[in-house]
């Protein structure tokens, strides 16, 4: 610095100005996501800084997912010299489909299978521990209540799932030991016995009436 006072001048004092490097905040583009994707992790900002905007939790998550809406999320940085900068990016949320798996799956017996239906909208996929290619197969190990899932993906690439229950019932063990091995063609009606468990229906044969066996000559 030069000090001039009339004909005199002094250059003994110097003024030093430091120029700090330019601080630039950057934030990666957000990928469009589905409204039912859950909280969106916040990342992609550099250098180390903080996020700002609506519905931001602990500077790590964005929680306001509204179908068909765009939201601007900002990123702010500051350094030890007191310099700062900020930037922002917009995130868009696609609508997820409304999916329903209607009730009425009911009961399936062990050893049987059932082709699953009732998923709305049509064109989705059934899944579950007893499901393969849209068919429920029941084994003795599956006895009890099982969950059936129906998932559908729309043109936005968003997937929704509904679930329902199906009961797997064990088939009863049936025995039928009807004596005798032979009867005369003029024998009296023979009571049908030797079957278990009780409560079943005897329904095979033209000679059966109620629980008696008739044989006419």
C-alpha positions as CSV (number, residue, x, y, z in Angstrom):
1,X,0.0,0.0,0.0
2,X,1.3,3.5,-0.9
3,X,0.4,6.5,1.3
4,X,0.7,9.9,-0.4
5,X,0.6,13.1,1.5
6,X,1.3,16.0,-0.8
7,X,4.9,15.6,-2.1
8,X,5.6,12.8,0.4
9,X,4.8,9.2,0.1
10,X,5.3,6.1,2.2
11,X,5.3,2.4,1.1
12,X,6.2,0.8,4.4
13,X,2.7,-0.6,5.0
14,X,1.3,-3.5,3.0
15,X,-2.3,-4.8,2.8
16,X,-2.7,-8.5,2.1
17,X,-5.9,-9.9,0.8
18,X,-6.4,-13.6,0.8
19,X,-8.6,-15.1,-1.9
20,X,-10.3,-18.4,-0.7
21,X,-11.1,-21.1,-3.2
22,X,-14.6,-21.1,-4.5
23,X,-17.0,-23.3,-2.6
24,X,-19.5,-25.1,-4.7
25,X,-22.4,-27.3,-3.4
26,X,-23.4,-30.1,-5.7
27,X,-26.4,-32.5,-5.4
28,X,-27.0,-35.5,-7.6
29,X,-30.3,-35.8,-9.5
30,X,-33.0,-37.7,-7.7
31,X,-34.6,-40.7,-9.4
32,X,-38.3,-40.6,-9.7
33,X,-39.8,-43.0,-7.1
34,X,-43.1,-44.5,-6.1
35,X,-45.4,-43.0,-3.5
36,X,-45.4,-46.3,-1.5
37,X,-41.6,-46.7,-1.5
38,X,-41.2,-45.5,2.1
39,X,-38.9,-42.8,3.3
40,X,-36.3,-41.7,0.8
41,X,-32.7,-41.7,2.0
42,X,-31.0,-38.4,1.4
43,X,-27.6,-38.7,-0.3
44,X,-25.6,-37.4,-3.2
45,X,-24.7,-34.0,-1.7
46,X,-21.1,-32.8,-1.7
47,X,-19.0,-31.6,0.0
48,X,-20.3,-32.4,3.5
49,X,-23.3,-30.3,4.3
50,X,-26.9,-30.5,5.3
51,X,-30.3,-30.9,3.5
52,X,-33.2,-28.6,3.8
53,X,-36.8,-28.6,2.7
54,X,-40.2,-30.0,3.9
55,X,-40.5,-33.3,5.8
56,X,-36.8,-34.0,6.3
57,X,-36.0,-36.1,9.3
58,X,-32.6,-36.1,11.0
59,X,-31.0,-34.7,7.8
60,X,-31.1,-38.2,6.4
61,X,-34.7,-39.0,5.3
62,X,-37.4,-37.4,3.2
63,X,-40.9,-38.6,4.3
64,X,-43.5,-36.6,2.4
65,X,-44.3,-38.9,-0.5
66,X,-47.3,-37.6,-2.5
67,X,-48.4,-39.2,-5.7
68,X,-48.1,-37.0,-8.7
69,X,-46.2,-34.2,-6.8
70,X,-42.8,-32.8,-7.3
71,X,-40.8,-31.6,-4.3
72,X,-37.6,-29.5,-4.2
73,X,-34.9,-30.7,-1.8
74,X,-32.0,-28.3,-1.1
75,X,-28.4,-28.9,0.0
76,X,-26.4,-26.3,1.9
77,X,-22.6,-26.2,2.6
78,X,-20.3,-23.9,4.5
79,X,-16.6,-24.0,5.1
80,X,-14.2,-22.8,7.9
81,X,-13.7,-19.5,6.1
82,X,-17.4,-18.7,6.4
83,X,-18.0,-19.2,2.7
84,X,-21.3,-21.0,1.8
85,X,-23.2,-22.2,-1.2
86,X,-26.4,-24.1,-1.8
87,X,-28.2,-26.0,-4.6
88,X,-31.4,-28.1,-5.0
89,X,-32.9,-30.9,-7.0
90,X,-36.5,-31.9,-7.6
91,X,-37.9,-35.4,-6.8
92,X,-41.1,-36.7,-8.4
93,X,-43.4,-39.4,-6.9
94,X,-45.3,-41.8,-9.2
95,X,-48.7,-43.1,-8.2
96,X,-48.8,-46.7,-7.0
97,X,-51.7,-49.0,-8.1
98,X,-54.6,-49.8,-5.9
99,X,-54.6,-53.6,-5.5
100,X,-57.2,-55.9,-3.9
101,X,-57.2,-59.6,-3.3
102,X,-60.8,-60.4,-2.7
103,X,-61.9,-62.6,0.2
104,X,-63.2,-66.1,-0.2
105,X,-60.0,-68.2,-0.7
106,X,-61.6,-70.5,1.9
107,X,-60.1,-73.9,2.6
108,X,-57.9,-76.3,0.7
109,X,-57.3,-79.9,1.8
110,X,-53.9,-81.5,1.9
111,X,-53.0,-83.2,-1.3
112,X,-55.2,-80.9,-3.3
113,X,-54.5,-77.8,-5.4
114,X,-56.4,-74.7,-6.4
115,X,-55.9,-72.2,-9.2
116,X,-55.9,-68.8,-7.5
117,X,-58.1,-65.9,-8.7
118,X,-59.7,-62.8,-7.4
119,X,-56.8,-60.4,-7.8
120,X,-57.7,-56.8,-8.9
121,X,-56.6,-55.4,-11.3
122,X,-56.1,-58.5,-13.4
123,X,-52.6,-59.4,-14.6
124,X,-50.8,-59.5,-11.3
125,X,-48.8,-62.3,-9.7
126,X,-49.8,-64.6,-6.8
127,X,-47.1,-65.7,-4.4
128,X,-46.8,-67.4,-1.0
129,X,-45.1,-70.4,0.6
130,X,-47.6,-72.8,-1.0
131,X,-47.9,-71.0,-4.3
132,X,-46.3,-71.9,-7.6
133,X,-47.2,-70.4,-11.0
134,X,-50.5,-69.1,-9.7
135,X,-51.6,-72.4,-8.1
136,X,-51.8,-73.2,-4.4
137,X,-50.6,-76.7,-3.5
138,X,-51.3,-78.0,0.0
139,X,-49.2,-80.6,1.8
140,X,-49.4,-82.0,5.3
141,X,-46.6,-79.7,6.3
142,X,-48.7,-76.7,5.4
143,X,-51.7,-77.5,7.7
144,X,-53.1,-74.4,9.2
145,X,-53.5,-70.8,8.0
146,X,-51.3,-69.7,5.1
147,X,-50.9,-66.2,3.6
148,X,-51.5,-65.6,-0.1
149,X,-50.1,-62.5,-1.7
150,X,-51.2,-60.7,-4.9
151,X,-48.9,-58.1,-6.5
152,X,-49.5,-55.8,-9.4
153,X,-47.1,-53.5,-11.2
154,X,-48.4,-50.5,-13.2
155,X,-47.0,-48.6,-16.1
156,X,-45.0,-46.4,-13.8
157,X,-43.1,-49.4,-12.5
158,X,-44.8,-49.1,-9.1
159,X,-45.9,-52.2,-7.3
160,X,-48.6,-52.7,-4.7
161,X,-49.5,-55.9,-2.9
162,X,-52.6,-57.2,-1.0
163,X,-52.8,-60.4,1.1
164,X,-55.4,-62.8,2.2
165,X,-55.6,-66.0,4.1
166,X,-56.3,-69.6,3.0
167,X,-56.8,-72.5,5.4
168,X,-55.0,-75.8,4.7
169,X,-57.0,-78.6,6.3
170,X,-55.7,-82.2,6.8
171,X,-57.7,-84.8,5.0
172,X,-59.1,-87.4,7.5
173,X,-57.7,-90.9,7.5
174,X,-60.6,-93.1,6.5
175,X,-60.8,-96.9,7.0
176,X,-63.7,-99.2,5.9
177,X,-63.7,-102.8,6.7
178,X,-67.1,-104.2,5.8
179,X,-67.6,-107.8,6.6
180,X,-68.4,-110.3,5.4
181,X,-66.5,-111.1,2.3
182,X,-69.4,-112.9,0.7
183,X,-73.2,-113.1,1.3
184,X,-76.0,-115.2,0.0
185,X,-78.2,-113.6,-2.6
186,X,-81.2,-114.1,-0.4
187,X,-79.6,-112.8,2.8
188,X,-81.4,-110.3,5.0
189,X,-80.2,-106.7,4.9
190,X,-76.8,-106.4,6.5
191,X,-75.9,-103.4,8.7
192,X,-72.9,-101.5,7.3
193,X,-70.2,-101.3,10.0
194,X,-66.4,-101.2,10.3
195,X,-65.9,-97.6,9.0
196,X,-64.2,-94.7,10.7
197,X,-64.3,-91.9,11.6
198,X,-68.0,-91.7,12.2
199,X,-70.1,-89.0,10.5
200,X,-69.2,-89.8,6.9
201,X,-71.5,-90.6,4.1
202,X,-71.7,-94.0,2.5
203,X,-72.7,-93.4,-1.1
204,X,-71.3,-96.0,-3.4
205,X,-73.3,-98.9,-4.9
206,X,-76.8,-99.5,-6.0
207,X,-77.5,-102.0,-3.2
208,X,-76.9,-99.4,-0.5
209,X,-79.9,-97.9,1.4
210,X,-79.1,-95.7,4.4
211,X,-76.6,-97.8,6.4
212,X,-77.8,-101.2,5.2
213,X,-76.6,-103.4,2.4
214,X,-79.4,-105.1,0.4
215,X,-78.9,-107.9,-2.1
216,X,-81.8,-109.3,-4.1
217,X,-81.9,-112.5,-6.1
